[in-house]
Amino acid sequence: MSQHASAPPVPDAPAKPSVRAAASSFLGTTVEWYDYFIYGTAAALVFPRVFFSDLSPAIATVVSLTTFAVAFILRPVGGIVFGHFGDRVSRKKMLIITLLGMGLCTGLIGLIPPETQIGVWAPILLIVCRIFQGFMLGGEWGGAALMSVERAPDDRRGFYGSWMQAGVPAGLLVSSGMFALVSTLDDEAFMSWGWRIPFLLAIVLMGIGMYVRLSVEEPQVFTKIEAADAKADRPIVEAFRHAWRKIVWLSLLQSAANVGYFLITVYSLTYVTDVLHMPRSVATTGLMIGAAVDLVMQPVFGLLSDKIGRLKVYAGGVIFLGALAFPFYLMLDSRNELLIVLAFVLGLGIGHAATGSLHGVIYAEQFSTRYRYSGSSIAYQTAGIISSGPTPLIAASLVAATGASTAVGWYVVGAAVISLVSVAFLTETYRASIDF
């Protein structure tokens, strides 16, 4: 037993530390998704011409988008590594490392010279930065979720935890706004230096996040097991030994939320422009308005989960996404701009907000403090590989094979069924203590 066991930490007033922790997690997640969206946009519009200019345009685009997918493969690795040290050493230290690494990797991408200047080193440096970025991203989410949930009052864990998840639409809004701004430049200026500005801005966002994150203390539930010398020696092993069923069901839980979200934010842009032949501005306007509503509604659903339960709210969001599957594409197919915007608002502002807002708190509450970082990270990152990465490609393939959006609707319904089955196998935790 540790010599500090006789002096447990003194409880602090919950409000101020909880707000700081939630703000820290919100900013970290905002930076994470800002990085994700600007890389995705640049991988489609910029990198084929800047870093893969010696290839044909079609092949250059495929190779560029392949570098985008590398992050999904590395995220579980980052989740395992940072989860281990987050459970063994410190939640706070891991979050500082991941935010610093994430911001620097993104900023460095904005400084890589084009292939015409340094040859093959340009794409090599891009891929190396993307690999490290994915690794850091894998460790960021679990720590941000735990920091906001473990420091929240017991009756407000859903509300404070939702602010971390609200960083997703916030990152989308900031990245969309930045690329919209630099896209007003002429093509030569945009391709030479304009596209680099959003990447360099990540360093500024990182600095703001670091300032807030450094002021946040370790959660008391972690310092208690540290004082009792009760930390797990091999947290990932304990997670699989004691909670492997939870890891399996949590890996499938996000099926509806992830499929719905990436259909709306990625594939629907292509569907509106390439299939319906409408101006891209119609889709991007709907996306930005939907993201704004999503940002506002996430804390609302988080608060509701504190009142009636996580799983009830989550199941309601899943059912809504499944029910919206066919009407969503009917609204897009109408080619009516107001209906298209409404489709994005409903999908993001209700369907995604009701589900995505609760991922942090649901995952954190399912695991013991000893292996909470490891368990929640590996389950969450595995879910990304299963239901996030493949979604745009599957949707595009279904439409290409059938010539209609009906198959995509059934894809969403199938994902909703998987999520509902997962909910049924999880335990409600909104009134349970996480001090164990």
N, C-alpha and C positions, 0 to 999 in steps of 0.2 A: 504494500500500500504506500502511496506517495506521502511524503511528509507534509504536503499541503492539504491532505484530505480533511484535517480538522478545521480548516478555514474556508468553507464554501463561499463562493462569490456572493456579494450583497446584492439583492435585487434592486434594479434601478427603475426609475419611472418609465413605463412602457412606451409612452407616446413618442417622445423625442428620438430615442434610439430606433424605434420602429420606423419612423419617418425617414431617418437617415439611411437605414438599411434598405428601405423600399426605394428611395431615390438612387442609391448606389446601384441596386439591381436593375432599375429602370434604365439608367444611363448605360450600363454595361450591355444590356440586351439591345438597346437602341443602336449602339455602336456595332454590335454583332450583326444585326439585320441590315443596318446601313451598308456595312461591308459586303454582305451577301448580295444585296440588290444592285449595288454599283458594279460589282464584279460580273454579275449575270448580264447586266445591260451592256457593259463594255465587252464581254466575251462575244456577244452577238453583233455589236455595231463597230467596235474599234479594234480589238486584238487581231482579228483576221488580217487587217490591213497593216497593222503596226508591227506585230511580232511573228506573223506567218505569211509575209508578203511574197515569199518565193514559191508558195503553193497556189494551186488554182483556187478561185474564190470559194467554190463549194467545199473543197477538201479543207481549206483554211478555216472555214466556219465550223466544220465538224471537229477538227483538232482543237480549236479554241474552246468549244463547248465541252469537250472532253476534259480540259483542264479545270473547267468549272465543277465537274462531277467529282474531281479528286477530293475535294473537301468533305463530301459525304462519306467517303471511304475512310478518311483519317479521323473523323469525329469520334467514332467509338473508341479508337486508340487513345485519343486525348481524354475521353471520358474515363477510361480505365486508369490511366496514369495519374491524372489530376485528382480523380476520385480517391485513389489510394492515399496520396499525400494529403488530400483534404480531410480524410478521416483519421490519418495518422499524425499529421503535423499541425495544420491550421486551415480553416476555411478562408480566412482573410488573406493569408499569404498567397494561396493559390489563385484567388480572384485578382489580386494585384498583378501576378505574373501573367495570367491569361489576358487581362485587359491590355497590359503593356505590350505583350507579344502580338496581340491581334491588331492593335493600332499601328505598331511599327511595320508589320508585314504589309498592311494595306497601304500605308504611306510610301513604303519602298517601291511598291508596284508603280506608283505615280512618278518615280524617278528613273525607272529602267529605260535606257536609250532604245530607240527602235532597231529592228533587225538590219536595216540598211546601214547602221553605224557600227554595230558590234557583232553582226552576224549571228551565228547559232547561239551565242551566249544570251541573247535577248529572250528567246523562248525558254531557255534553261533557267534563267533567273526568275522568269515569271512562274514557272512550274514549282521551283523551290519555294518561292514566297507563298504560293497557293497551298503547298503541302504543309508548311508551318502554320499558315492561317487556319486550315482545317483542324490541325492538331490543337491549336489554342482554342478554337471555337468549341471543340468537344469538351474541354474542361470548364469553359465559361458558364454554360447553362446550369449545370448542376449546382455549382457554387452560388450563382446568383439566386437560384430558387431557394436554396437552404438559408442564405443570408437573410432574405426577406421573410421567409416563413418561420424560421427558428427564432427570430427576434421579435415577432409579432405577438400581441396579446392573444391568448387562446381563443377568444371569441371574435377575433378579427383576422385570423390567419388567411382566410379566403380573400378579404379585401386587400390586405397588404401584399399578399402573394400575387394578386392580379396585376399589380403595378409593374412587376418584373415582366410579365407576359405582354403588357401594353407597349413594351419597347419594340415589339414586332411591327405593329402598324406605324409606330413613331419612326422607326428606321425606314420603312417604306415611304412615308411622307417626306422625310428629309432627303432621302436619295432621289426620289422622283423630282422634287423641287430643284435640287442641285443640277441634275442632268437636263432638266427643262431649261434651266438658266444658261448652262454652257452650250446647249444645242442651238441657241440663238446666234452663235458665232457662225461665220462662213465656214465652209467645209475644210479649207486649208488650215485655218486657225484652230478649228475644233480637233482635227486629226493630229496636229503637231503639238499643241500644248493645252488646248481647252479641256480635253477629256481627263487630263491629269489633276485638275483642280479638285474634283470630288474625292479623289484618292488621298490627296494631301490634306484635305479637310479632316480626314479620319484621325490625323495626329492631334488636331485641335480638340476634337470630340474626346479622344483618349485622355488628353490633359484634364479636361473638365471632369471626366469620370474618375480619374485617379485622385483628383483633389477631394471629391466626395467620398470615394472608397477608402482612402487613408484615414478618414475620421470615424469609420465604423469599427466597433469592437467585435470580438468573437462572440457568437451567440452563447447564452448561458448554458444551454443544454450541452454544448460541446465542452465548455470549461468545467462543467460538473464531472463529466466522465474523465476529463484530463486530471482533475484534482483527485479523483478516486483511483487513478492509474488503471482505468478500465477500457482504454482504447483498443480496438481490434488490431491484432498483429497483421492479419491478412484480410482486410475488409472485403475485397471482391470475392474471396473464397467463402467468407461467412455469408455474404449476400446470396450467393448461389446455394449454399448449404441450407440456409434457413428460409429463404424467400424466393426460390427459383420460380415457383408458380406465379408469384406477383410480377416477377421480371417478364415472364412470358406474356401475361395478360396486359401489362402496361406497355409492352412492345407493340401490341396489337390495338391498344385503346385508341390511339390517335388516327386510326385508319380513315374515318370519316372526316375529321378535322383537317388532316394533312392533304388528303385527296381533294377535298372541297377547296382548301386554301390555295393549293398550287394550280388547280384548274382555273380558279378565278384570277390569281395574280400573274400567272405565266401563260397558260395555254389560251385563256379567253382573249388575251390581247392578239394572239395570232389568229384565233377564230374570227374575231370581229374584222380584222384587216385583210387577212388572206382568203378566208372562206366567204365572208359576207361582203368583202370589198368596200368597207366603210373607212372613213378617215381614222387614222390611229388616234387622233385627238379625242374622238368619241370614247374609245376604250380607256385611254389614260385619264380622262376626266372622271369617268365612272369609277375607276380604280382609286383615284385620290380621294374622291368624296366618300367612297366606301371605307377606305382606310381611316379617314377622319372619324366616321361614325363608329368604327371598330375601336378606335382609341378611346373614345368617350364611353362606350358601353362596357368595356372590359371590367373596370372597377365596379360597375353596377351589378354585373353578374357575379363578380367575386363577393360583393356584399350580400347578394341574395343567397349564395351558397353558405354563408355564415348563419343564415336564418333557417333554411329548409334542408340543407345538406348538399354536399358536393355532387354526389352521383345523380340526384334528381335533376339538378340544373344541367349537368353534363349530358344525361340521357335526353333531356328536352332539346338541347342543342343538336344532338346527333339526329334525332327524329326530324327536326326542322330541316337539317341539311339533306336528309334523304327525301323528304317531301318536296324540297325545292329543286331537286335534281332536274326534273323534266320542265317545270315552269321556268327555270332559269334560262334554259336554251330557247324556250319559246319566246321569252322576252327579248333575247338577243336576236333571234330570227325575225322578229317583227321589224327590225331596222329602225325602230322608233327610238330616238336618242333619250327621251325621258324614261322609257321602259328599260333601256340598257343600263342607265344610271341606277334605276330602282333595283335591277337585278344584282348589281354590285353591292348596293347598300344592304339589301336583305342577306346576301350571302356572307358578307364580311361583318356587317353591323349586328346581325343576330346569330347566324349559324356559326361563324368563326368566333365571335366574341363570347358566346355562351360556352364554347368548348375550350378554345385556346386560352382563355383567361384563367382556367382552372388547372392547367397542366402542372404548373409549378407546385401548387399546394397539394394536389392529389398525389403526385409522385413523392414529394417530401414526406407526406404523412403515412405512406405505406411501409416505410422502413425504419428500423431501429437507428438511433443516433450513431451507434458504433460503425455502421456501414451505410449510412444514409446517402452520403455523397456518392459512393461507388455504385450502390444499387440504383438510385434514381438516374445517375448519369448514363449507365450502360443501357438501361431500359429506354430512356428517352432517345439516345443516339441511335439505338437499333431501330426504333420506330421510324426515324428519319430515313434510314436505308430502305426499309420495307415499303413505306407509303408516301414518302416525299419525293425522293430522287426520281423514281420511275414514272410518276404521274403524268407530266407533260408528254413524254414519249408515248406512253400507252394511249392517252387521249388522242394524240395526233394519228396514231396507227389505227385506232378504231374508226375515226372519221374517214381516213383514207380508204379503209377496207370496206366500209358500209356506205359511205357517201352521205351520212346523216349523223346528227348528234344524239340520236336515240340510244346508241350503244354506250355513249359516255354517261348518259343518265343512269343506265343500269349499272355501270361501273361505280357510280356514287352510291347507289342503293346497296350494292354488295358491300361496299366499304362501311356503310352505316350499320348493316347487319353485324359485321365483325365487331364494330365498336360496341354495339348494344350487348352482344354476348360477353365481351370483355368486362363491361360495367357489371353484368350479373355475377361475375366471379370475383369481384373486388369487394372489400369491406368498407362500409361507410365510416368516415373518420372525423367528421366535422366537429364532433363533441368529444373526441378522444384526446388524451394527453399525448404529446410527442416527446415528453421528457422521459425517455426510456432507451 
